[in-house]
Amino acid sequence: MNACPPISINDDPRPLITIVVPVLNEEANIQRLYSTVNETMQPVADRYRIEFLFTDNHSTDRSFELLSNIAATDSRVRVLRFSRNFGYQRSILTGYLNASGEAVIQLDCDLQDPPAMILEFLAKWEVGYKVIYGVRKQRREGVGITLARKAFYRLINWLSDDPLPLDAGDFRLVDRRIVEVLRKHQDATPYLRGQIAAMGFRQIGLEYSRSPRLDGESKFGYYDLINLAIDGILNHSPIPLRLAKYVSQAAFVVTCIFIAVYASMKLTVGTDWTAGFATLAVLTLSSICINSLLIGIQGEYIARIYKHTKQQPLTIIEESVNGSTEWTSSSSYNAEEATRPQRDDLAKQSHAA
């Protein structure tokens, strides 16, 4: 497909739409996604401009090479390659923070989320909605992972202080105002579904059927789902801490009851409870387990506070194609930009010699 010539933002009244695509070893799907999105947007090319922003999570296949080749022929394509795999949520958030568009759409590279939905998202955006997200009414994957996802969404919604949309992933359109709010609130362990849902604004969900993956393997399994669930619960609910308090109080009450019963029977009946050593041991071990659980819950919260206070970069950008990053403050450290002056100085010295 022929690349469209770059158009100055100041000279073109059409709103710019950024398509953010997180990538991890997706060499089999990159060209298909690029072509499909271009074809999808062709009927509305007179109303919108688009740019692609691929965030490569340090792929080990030819993904970055293919993206660089596409970017060489299409100035609308920007690529950010990270120094290592920083995870799916961080990859998406880095894309949001570096997007130039008035609206930003996140789309997975495997095309399980249909690009045709982009036009429906834009139609809702035009009438004033700030967040439009896809709701998966049907998904073609294993029964186990499907049930695990449904349980995850409902558990998060039950525990969260803010209502979260059920069966909604990260396939969404967000307005520029949402991006600006995300820029002001940095999180070392982001859970974007919860963050964006908790912002308010006008939001709406659109149902769709998720397609099966055509090529490659899913990078998001049970382990990743568990980690995402932990991030979602701890980022958006103080209930685990409250639960720890309630369990501690209940354990204290039960202990007092046992002491009272033992003392009364000892005084009135004179029962020798030496034979109950096994019961005492079980209760002691149970108490230790409960305390360990409560300390572990508190430790998870403390670890998140520690990560936040360290102010580590959200991601480290090793290399970029078609322009440097728009946002390189505490969110993303651009190693390529940071070392460029040194490379330029070395080049000048070499030339002088």
C-alpha positions in Angstrom: 0.0 0.0 0.0 1.3 3.4 -0.9 2.2 5.6 2.0 0.4 8.9 2.4 2.5 12.0 2.4 3.0 13.6 5.8 0.6 16.5 6.4 1.3 19.3 8.8 -1.1 19.3 11.8 -1.5 23.1 11.5 -2.5 22.9 7.8 -5.0 20.0 8.0 -8.3 20.4 9.9 -8.9 16.7 10.1 -8.5 15.2 13.6 -5.5 12.9 14.0 -6.2 9.4 15.3 -3.4 7.4 16.9 -3.5 3.7 16.6 -1.4 2.2 19.4 -0.3 -1.4 18.8 1.7 -3.3 21.5 4.0 -5.8 19.9 5.8 -8.9 21.2 7.1 -11.4 18.6 4.3 -10.7 16.1 6.2 -10.9 12.9 3.4 -13.1 11.3 0.7 -10.4 12.0 2.3 -7.0 11.6 1.8 -6.6 7.9 -1.7 -7.9 8.0 -2.7 -5.5 10.8 -1.1 -2.5 9.0 -2.9 -3.3 5.8 -6.2 -4.1 7.5 -6.3 -0.8 9.4 -5.4 1.2 6.4 -8.3 -0.5 4.4 -10.7 0.1 7.3 -9.9 3.8 7.5 -9.9 4.4 3.8 -13.7 5.2 3.6 -13.2 8.0 6.2 -9.9 9.3 5.0 -11.5 12.6 4.1 -12.5 13.1 7.8 -9.6 11.6 9.8 -5.8 11.3 9.6 -4.2 8.4 11.3 -0.8 7.5 12.7 0.5 4.1 13.8 2.4 3.9 17.1 3.9 0.4 17.6 5.5 -0.3 21.0 7.8 -3.2 20.6 8.4 -5.0 23.9 11.9 -6.2 22.9 10.7 -8.8 20.5 13.2 -11.6 19.7 11.9 -12.3 16.2 11.9 -10.1 13.2 9.1 -7.8 14.4 11.2 -4.7 14.9 12.9 -5.2 11.5 9.5 -5.5 9.8 8.2 -2.4 11.6 11.3 -0.4 10.6 10.8 -1.4 7.0 7.2 -0.2 7.1 8.1 3.0 8.8 10.8 3.7 6.1 8.0 3.8 3.5 5.3 5.5 5.6 6.0 8.5 7.7 2.7 7.9 9.6 4.3 4.9 11.3 6.2 5.4 14.5 8.0 2.6 16.4 9.3 2.5 19.9 11.5 -0.4 20.9 12.0 -1.1 24.6 15.3 -2.2 26.1 13.5 -5.3 27.6 10.0 -6.7 28.0 8.2 -4.4 30.4 4.9 -6.1 30.2 1.6 -5.6 28.4 0.1 -2.8 30.5 3.3 -0.7 30.5 3.6 -1.1 26.8 0.0 0.2 26.2 0.5 3.1 28.6 3.8 4.2 27.0 1.9 4.2 23.7 -0.8 6.4 25.2 1.7 8.8 26.6 3.6 9.2 23.3 0.5 9.4 21.1 0.0 12.7 19.1 -3.7 12.2 18.2 -6.8 13.9 19.4 -8.1 10.4 20.1 -6.1 7.2 20.7 -7.2 3.7 19.9 -5.4 0.6 21.3 -5.5 -2.4 19.1 -3.7 -5.8 19.6 -1.5 -7.0 16.8 -3.1 -10.4 16.6 -6.4 -8.9 15.1 -8.6 -10.8 17.5 -10.2 -7.4 18.1 -11.8 -6.4 14.8 -10.4 -3.2 13.3 -13.8 -2.6 11.8 -14.9 -1.6 15.3 -12.7 1.5 15.0 -15.4 3.2 12.8 -18.0 2.5 15.5 -15.7 3.9 18.2 -15.2 7.1 16.1 -18.9 7.5 15.6 -19.4 7.5 19.4 -16.5 9.8 19.9 -18.0 12.3 17.5 -21.1 12.6 19.6 -19.1 13.4 22.8 -18.1 10.1 24.4 -14.6 10.3 25.9 -14.0 6.6 26.4 -15.5 3.9 24.1 -14.5 0.3 25.0 -15.2 -3.1 23.4 -17.2 -5.6 25.4 -16.5 -9.2 24.5 -19.8 -11.0 24.2 -18.2 -14.0 22.6 -14.6 -15.2 22.5 -13.2 -18.2 20.7 -10.6 -19.7 23.1 -10.3 -22.5 25.6 -13.1 -23.1 28.1 -10.6 -22.8 31.0 -9.1 -19.4 30.1 -12.6 -18.1 29.3 -14.0 -19.1 32.7 -10.9 -17.7 34.4 -11.4 -14.3 32.6 -15.0 -14.1 33.5 -14.3 -14.9 37.2 -11.5 -12.3 37.1 -13.7 -9.5 35.8 -16.4 -10.2 38.3 -14.0 -10.5 41.2 -12.3 -7.2 40.3 -15.7 -5.5 40.0 -16.9 -6.8 43.3 -13.7 -5.7 45.2 -13.2 -2.4 43.5 -14.4 0.9 45.0 -15.1 2.0 41.4 -17.5 0.2 39.0 -15.5 -1.5 36.3 -17.1 -2.7 33.0 -17.5 -6.5 32.8 -15.9 -8.5 30.0 -14.0 -5.4 28.6 -10.4 -5.6 27.8 -8.0 -3.0 26.5 -9.5 -2.6 23.1 -10.8 1.0 23.4 -10.8 4.6 22.2 -9.8 7.3 24.6 -10.1 11.1 24.1 -7.0 13.4 24.4 -8.3 14.5 27.8 -7.9 11.0 29.1 -4.3 10.9 27.9 -3.6 14.1 29.7 -4.9 12.8 32.9 -2.8 9.6 32.5 0.2 11.8 32.0 -0.4 13.5 35.4 -0.8 10.3 37.3 2.1 7.9 37.0 1.8 4.3 38.3 4.6 1.8 38.4 2.1 -1.1 38.1 -0.6 0.3 35.9 -4.0 -1.3 35.5 -5.4 0.8 32.7 -8.9 -0.7 32.6 -9.5 0.3 36.2 -7.7 3.7 35.9 -9.7 4.8 32.9 -13.0 3.5 34.2 -12.4 5.4 37.5 -11.9 8.7 35.8 -15.5 9.2 34.9 -16.3 11.3 31.8 -18.8 9.9 29.3 -18.0 6.3 28.7 -19.8 3.6 26.7 -19.2 -0.1 25.8 -19.9 -1.7 22.4 -20.4 -5.4 22.2 -18.4 -7.5 19.7 -17.3 -11.1 19.0 -13.6 -11.7 19.4 -12.0 -13.6 16.6 -9.5 -16.5 16.9 -5.8 -15.7 16.5 -4.8 -16.3 12.9 -1.0 -16.7 13.4 1.4 -17.1 16.3 0.7 -17.8 19.9 -0.9 -15.8 22.6 1.5 -14.1 25.0 -1.1 -13.7 27.7 -1.7 -16.9 29.7 -2.9 -18.0 33.1 0.1 -16.6 34.9 -0.3 -13.2 33.2 -4.0 -13.2 34.1 -3.2 -13.8 37.7 -0.7 -11.0 37.8 -3.2 -8.7 36.1 -5.8 -9.7 38.7 -3.4 -8.9 41.5 -2.6 -5.5 40.0 -6.3 -4.7 39.5 -7.3 -5.7 43.0 -4.4 -3.9 44.8 -4.5 -0.8 42.6 -8.3 -0.2 42.9 -9.4 -1.7 46.2 -8.5 -1.3 49.9 -10.7 -4.3 50.7 -7.7 -6.8 51.1 -6.3 -4.5 53.8 -9.7 -4.2 55.4 -10.1 -8.0 55.2 -6.8 -8.4 57.0 -8.1 -6.2 59.8 -11.3 -8.1 60.1 -9.5 -11.5 60.1 -7.2 -10.3 62.8 -10.2 -9.1 64.9 -12.0 -12.4 64.4 -8.9 -14.3 65.4 -8.6 -12.2 68.6 -12.2 -12.9 69.5 -11.8 -16.6 68.9 -8.7 -16.7 71.0 -10.5 -14.9 73.9 -13.3 -17.4 73.7 -10.9 -20.3 73.9 -9.2 -18.7 76.9 -12.5 -18.1 78.7 -13.7 -21.7 78.0 -10.4 -23.2 79.2 -10.3 -21.1 82.3 -13.9 -21.8 83.3 -13.5 -25.5 82.8 -10.2 -25.6 84.7 -11.8 -23.8 87.6 -15.1 -25.7 87.7 -14.3 -29.2 86.5 -10.6 -29.3 86.9 -10.1 -30.9 83.5 -6.5 -31.7 82.6 -6.1 -30.6 78.9 -2.7 -32.1 78.4 -4.2 -34.5 76.0 -5.3 -31.6 73.8 -1.8 -30.7 72.8 -2.6 -31.7 69.1 -5.5 -29.3 69.1 -3.3 -26.5 70.5 -0.6 -27.2 67.9 -3.2 -27.0 65.1 -4.5 -23.7 66.4 -1.0 -22.3 66.7 -0.1 -23.3 63.2 -3.3 -21.9 61.9 -2.6 -18.6 63.6 0.8 -18.5 62.0 -0.6 -19.1 58.6 -3.2 -16.4 59.1 -0.6 -13.9 60.2 1.6 -14.8 57.3 -1.3 -14.2 54.9 -2.1 -10.8 56.4 1.6 -9.8 56.4 1.8 -10.9 52.7 -1.2 -8.7 51.8 0.3 -5.7 53.5 3.6 -6.5 51.9 2.0 -6.3 48.4 0.7 -2.8 49.1 4.0 -1.7 50.6 5.9 -3.0 47.6 3.7 -0.8 45.3 4.4 2.2 47.5 8.1 1.5 47.3 8.0 1.2 43.5 6.1 4.4 43.2 8.5 6.3 45.5 11.5 5.0 43.6 10.2 6.8 40.5 11.7 4.3 38.1 10.8 4.9 34.4 7.7 3.2 33.1 9.7 1.8 30.2 13.1 2.4 28.7 13.1 3.2 25.0 16.2 1.6 23.3 15.4 2.8 19.8 12.8 4.8 18.0 11.8 5.1 14.3 10.2 8.2 12.7 10.7 10.7 15.5 11.6 10.7 19.1 9.2 10.2 21.9 6.7 12.9 22.8 6.8 12.0 26.5 10.1 11.1 28.1 9.8 12.5 31.6 9.3 10.0 34.5 7.2 7.8 32.2 9.8 6.6 29.7 13.5 6.9 29.6 14.7 7.4 26.0 18.1 5.8 26.0 18.5 6.5 22.3 18.0 10.3 22.8 20.2 10.3 25.9 23.2 8.8 24.1 22.8 10.8 20.9 24.9 13.8 22.1 27.8 11.4 23.0 27.6 9.8 19.6 27.6 13.2 17.9 30.7 14.3 19.9 32.5 11.1 19.0 31.6 11.6 15.3 32.9 15.2 15.4 36.2 14.0 17.0 36.6 11.3 14.5 36.0 13.7 11.6 38.5 16.2 13.0 41.1 13.5 13.4 
